[in-house]
């Protein structure tokens, strides 16, 4: 075990921290008080993930064995029960499992809606609109309960409706323009959503989640174009432009992750362009060595500047 | 460390730990160190740099391993000595990739003992960089060697891994001065049960069936009980987490003893796990001493991992009967999206 009690005592005696803070931290160091809150949260999350996995497997294996109505009704009732529990708990003292019961409700609702559409074809040729319904349902739930976890499901459903989530690797190479177009469109929708959310709710905690989704969607759109020979120049140009934007955003709002995005995605785009132009293996290896070292130095300097600004 | 191998002193390491505990205080240290994400990025970039260096000299038919190792380790030591880099990810990435490049440059003998050479390289890098991850990787490679050497017997790897876990757990009871030593021991306690079990799975995976191995489950169960008892007695969260992992591995190994479909077992396990968490949190909600459930801030990485997990576990599939009909893009020329997943919805699951 490690004990920082001597250092904490010194800090307390020098007045760097107050007595109450010192007492609390020393109690933690002595293990008189040990919070297992993070572990229990993780355990609850793991439980929800296992249930969701099991339900998905159950549906796929029993599509024809059990009546579809029974499957849809059972999962639907379970989802409604979880939503009802979350609603019941909303006005009461917050408990550790609350977030995850809500998450389970959302996952079960997704599975149920997906199953109903798969089996009954309610939307016919427009089947994918059930993703839009889910995006709206999860968004409403996320706002009502202020849940970032459920919001992530909503954005994922939106991406699926726009046809870019979980596309296979083949689609990146077979239909790069379409895939990239859908990714850019989704990124724009997420940015607009973020702007409206920020304008309507200044105290929102969702902005960073929107930012990361939008940035990664846009970068992946650019790299999808760059992966295809015919669209490579425009794909690389877009990715480099996005990297510049990401760098400016990262510096403006002191967000180190966006500086990392800028260097990593930007370097990949530049590497694709240059390696495409060079045909000598030795020169490609030499160039990659130089570009990687340049990326390391660049990221190091950018991060040092960001630290100085902070 | 010392004048031959400079690095943060005990006091400097402790000061950095203190700063994490009390973020407001100012700690003077000459060493540059970064957060987890940046360290991972720098390590990956350093690995790419060493790989391309290795590839470049390979194409030139020059002694690639020796040159790569000399350049990487030389640069890492220069960064440490001249610019006080330590735990930035760059110097540690260069060190481990340098040692690995040296080994890759040697003529291959095809013997399993080669794994031990990589373990020694990881251990050397871990010792020099005082890097928990490299130290744990070295130990994992030792377990991998045992599993490869006695590839028809799962028990040697399993017993060794669990013995290391228990020894590390007991060692954690001692008061350590360096936080990095404590982190290394905690890493061993967490990684070894899972490593030992995964090694036995890999040994058996290429066979026709994967029958239940009761001795393996018993070892995991015994370790779990020991770690759990120690965790409760010493109020050590790491031991409790490791005990939970061991229990999960034992439950997976004993899965065939319960004659239910996989999905039922998954749902039952999920309900059980969530119920345990809820019951514990309710039992401890008024506790002010010993184990408590005082909320602590969930870090950005924790949330990112949870969201990543949600998006991964959420069911997905591709029904043959459906064609994507989302908003059509004017430039759509390729096949439409048939993916049937997103936000947990899907038919294929």
Boltz contact constraints between the chains, C-beta under 6 A:
constraints:
  - contact:
      token1: [A, 1]
      token2: [B, 175]
      max_distance: 6.0
  - contact:
      token1: [A, 2]
      token2: [B, 176]
      max_distance: 6.0
  - contact:
      token1: [A, 2]
      token2: [B, 179]
      max_distance: 6.0
  - contact:
      token1: [A, 2]
      token2: [B, 182]
      max_distance: 6.0
  - contact:
      token1: [A, 3]
      token2: [B, 175]
      max_distance: 6.0
  - contact:
      token1: [A, 4]
      token2: [B, 18]
      max_distance: 6.0
  - contact:
      token1: [A, 7]
      token2: [B, 18]
      max_distance: 6.0
  - contact:
      token1: [A, 16]
      token2: [B, 25]
      max_distance: 6.0
  - contact:
      token1: [A, 31]
      token2: [B, 235]
      max_distance: 6.0
  - contact:
      token1: [A, 33]
      token2: [B, 292]
      max_distance: 6.0
  - contact:
      token1: [A, 34]
      token2: [B, 235]
      max_distance: 6.0
  - contact:
      token1: [A, 34]
      token2: [B, 291]
      max_distance: 6.0
  - contact:
      token1: [A, 35]
      token2: [B, 292]
      max_distance: 6.0
  - contact:
      token1: [A, 35]
      token2: [B, 294]
      max_distance: 6.0
  - contact:
      token1: [A, 35]
      token2: [B, 296]
      max_distance: 6.0
  - contact:
      token1: [A, 36]
      token2: [B, 291]
      max_distance: 6.0
  - contact:
      token1: [A, 37]
      token2: [B, 293]
      max_distance: 6.0
  - contact:
      token1: [A, 37]
      token2: [B, 295]
      max_distance: 6.0
  - contact:
      token1: [A, 37]
      token2: [B, 296]
      max_distance: 6.0
  - contact:
      token1: [A, 40]
      token2: [B, 277]
      max_distance: 6.0
  - contact:
      token1: [A, 40]
      token2: [B, 280]
      max_distance: 6.0
  - contact:
      token1: [A, 40]
      token2: [B, 281]
      max_distance: 6.0
  - contact:
      token1: [A, 43]
      token2: [B, 273]
      max_distance: 6.0
  - contact:
      token1: [A, 43]
      token2: [B, 277]
      max_distance: 6.0
  - contact:
      token1: [A, 44]
      token2: [B, 274]
      max_distance: 6.0
  - contact:
      token1: [A, 44]
      token2: [B, 277]
      max_distance: 6.0
  - contact:
      token1: [A, 45]
      token2: [B, 306]
      max_distance: 6.0
  - contact:
      token1: [A, 46]
      token2: [B, 273]
      max_distance: 6.0
  - contact:
      token1: [A, 47]
      token2: [B, 270]
      max_distance: 6.0
  - contact:
      token1: [A, 47]
      token2: [B, 273]
      max_distance: 6.0
  - contact:
      token1: [A, 47]
      token2: [B, 274]
      max_distance: 6.0
  - contact:
      token1: [A, 49]
      token2: [B, 313]
      max_distance: 6.0
  - contact:
      token1: [A, 50]
      token2: [B, 266]
      max_distance: 6.0
  - contact:
      token1: [A, 50]
      token2: [B, 269]
      max_distance: 6.0
  - contact:
      token1: [A, 50]
      token2: [B, 270]
      max_distance: 6.0
  - contact:
      token1: [A, 51]
      token2: [B, 267]
      max_distance: 6.0
  - contact:
      token1: [A, 51]
      token2: [B, 270]
      max_distance: 6.0
  - contact:
      token1: [A, 52]
      token2: [B, 313]
      max_distance: 6.0
  - contact:
      token1: [A, 53]
      token2: [B, 266]
      max_distance: 6.0
  - contact:
      token1: [A, 53]
      token2: [B, 313]
      max_distance: 6.0
  - contact:
      token1: [A, 54]
      token2: [B, 263]
      max_distance: 6.0
  - contact:
      token1: [A, 54]
      token2: [B, 266]
      max_distance: 6.0
  - contact:
      token1: [A, 54]
      token2: [B, 267]
      max_distance: 6.0
  - contact:
      token1: [A, 56]
      token2: [B, 315]
      max_distance: 6.0
  - contact:
      token1: [A, 56]
      token2: [B, 349]
      max_distance: 6.0
  - contact:
      token1: [A, 57]
      token2: [B, 263]
      max_distance: 6.0
  - contact:
      token1: [A, 58]
      token2: [B, 263]
      max_distance: 6.0
  - contact:
      token1: [A, 59]
      token2: [B, 349]
      max_distance: 6.0
  - contact:
      token1: [A, 60]
      token2: [B, 349]
      max_distance: 6.0
  - contact:
      token1: [A, 96]
      token2: [B, 281]
      max_distance: 6.0
  - contact:
      token1: [A, 97]
      token2: [B, 278]
      max_distance: 6.0
  - contact:
      token1: [A, 107]
      token2: [B, 344]
      max_distance: 6.0
  - contact:
      token1: [A, 110]
      token2: [B, 343]
      max_distance: 6.0
  - contact:
      token1: [A, 110]
      token2: [B, 344]
      max_distance: 6.0
  - contact:
      token1: [A, 110]
      token2: [B, 345]
      max_distance: 6.0
  - contact:
      token1: [A, 111]
      token2: [B, 315]
      max_distance: 6.0
  - contact:
      token1: [A, 111]
      token2: [B, 344]
      max_distance: 6.0
  - contact:
      token1: [A, 113]
      token2: [B, 345]
      max_distance: 6.0
  - contact:
      token1: [A, 114]
      token2: [B, 345]
      max_distance: 6.0
  - contact:
      token1: [A, 114]
      token2: [B, 346]
      max_distance: 6.0
  - contact:
      token1: [A, 114]
      token2: [B, 347]
      max_distance: 6.0
  - contact:
      token1: [A, 118]
      token2: [B, 319]
      max_distance: 6.0
  - contact:
      token1: [A, 118]
      token2: [B, 347]
      max_distance: 6.0
  - contact:
      token1: [A, 125]
      token2: [B, 325]
      max_distance: 6.0
  - contact:
      token1: [A, 126]
      token2: [B, 325]
      max_distance: 6.0
  - contact:
      token1: [A, 127]
      token2: [B, 322]
      max_distance: 6.0
  - contact:
      token1: [A, 128]
      token2: [B, 324]
      max_distance: 6.0
  - contact:
      token1: [A, 128]
      token2: [B, 325]
      max_distance: 6.0
  - contact:
      token1: [A, 128]
      token2: [B, 326]
      max_distance: 6.0
  - contact:
      token1: [A, 131]
      token2: [B, 342]
      max_distance: 6.0
  - contact:
      token1: [A, 134]
      token2: [B, 343]
      max_distance: 6.0
  - contact:
      token1: [A, 134]
      token2: [B, 345]
      max_distance: 6.0
  - contact:
      token1: [A, 152]
      token2: [B, 307]
      max_distance: 6.0
  - contact:
      token1: [A, 153]
      token2: [B, 343]
      max_distance: 6.0
  - contact:
      token1: [A, 156]
      token2: [B, 311]
      max_distance: 6.0
  - contact:
      token1: [A, 156]
      token2: [B, 342]
      max_distance: 6.0
  - contact:
      token1: [A, 156]
      token2: [B, 343]
      max_distance: 6.0
  - contact:
      token1: [A, 157]
      token2: [B, 342]
      max_distance: 6.0
  - contact:
      token1: [A, 157]
      token2: [B, 343]
      max_distance: 6.0
  - contact:
      token1: [A, 160]
      token2: [B, 342]
      max_distance: 6.0
  - contact:
      token1: [A, 161]
      token2: [B, 326]
      max_distance: 6.0
  - contact:
      token1: [A, 162]
      token2: [B, 326]
      max_distance: 6.0
  - contact:
      token1: [A, 163]
      token2: [B, 324]
      max_distance: 6.0
  - contact:
      token1: [A, 163]
      token2: [B, 326]
      max_distance: 6.0
  - contact:
      token1: [A, 163]
      token2: [B, 337]
      max_distance: 6.0
  - contact:
      token1: [A, 165]
      token2: [B, 342]
      max_distance: 6.0
  - contact:
      token1: [A, 166]
      token2: [B, 316]
      max_distance: 6.0
  - contact:
      token1: [A, 166]
      token2: [B, 339]
      max_distance: 6.0
  - contact:
      token1: [A, 166]
      token2: [B, 341]
      max_distance: 6.0
  - contact:
      token1: [A, 167]
      token2: [B, 339]
      max_distance: 6.0
  - contact:
      token1: [A, 174]
      token2: [B, 334]
      max_distance: 6.0
  - contact:
      token1: [A, 175]
      token2: [B, 334]
      max_distance: 6.0
  - contact:
      token1: [A, 177]
      token2: [B, 331]
      max_distance: 6.0
  - contact:
      token1: [A, 178]
      token2: [B, 332]
      max_distance: 6.0
  - contact:
      token1: [A, 178]
      token2: [B, 334]
      max_distance: 6.0
  - contact:
      token1: [A, 181]
      token2: [B, 329]
      max_distance: 6.0
  - contact:
      token1: [A, 181]
      token2: [B, 331]
      max_distance: 6.0
  - contact:
      token1: [A, 260]
      token2: [B, 41]
      max_distance: 6.0
  - contact:
      token1: [A, 281]
      token2: [B, 59]
      max_distance: 6.0
  - contact:
      token1: [A, 282]
      token2: [B, 59]
      max_distance: 6.0
  - contact:
      token1: [A, 285]
      token2: [B, 52]
      max_distance: 6.0
  - contact:
      token1: [A, 285]
      token2: [B, 55]
      max_distance: 6.0
  - contact:
      token1: [A, 285]
      token2: [B, 56]
      max_distance: 6.0
  - contact:
      token1: [A, 285]
      token2: [B, 59]
      max_distance: 6.0
  - contact:
      token1: [A, 286]
      token2: [B, 56]
      max_distance: 6.0
  - contact:
      token1: [A, 288]
      token2: [B, 52]
      max_distance: 6.0
  - contact:
      token1: [A, 289]
      token2: [B, 52]
      max_distance: 6.0
  - contact:
      token1: [A, 289]
      token2: [B, 53]
      max_distance: 6.0
  - contact:
      token1: [A, 289]
      token2: [B, 56]
      max_distance: 6.0
  - contact:
      token1: [A, 292]
      token2: [B, 45]
      max_distance: 6.0
  - contact:
      token1: [A, 292]
      token2: [B, 48]
      max_distance: 6.0
  - contact:
      token1: [A, 292]
      token2: [B, 49]
      max_distance: 6.0
  - contact:
      token1: [A, 293]
      token2: [B, 49]
      max_distance: 6.0
  - contact:
      token1: [A, 295]
      token2: [B, 45]
      max_distance: 6.0
  - contact:
      token1: [A, 296]
      token2: [B, 45]
      max_distance: 6.0
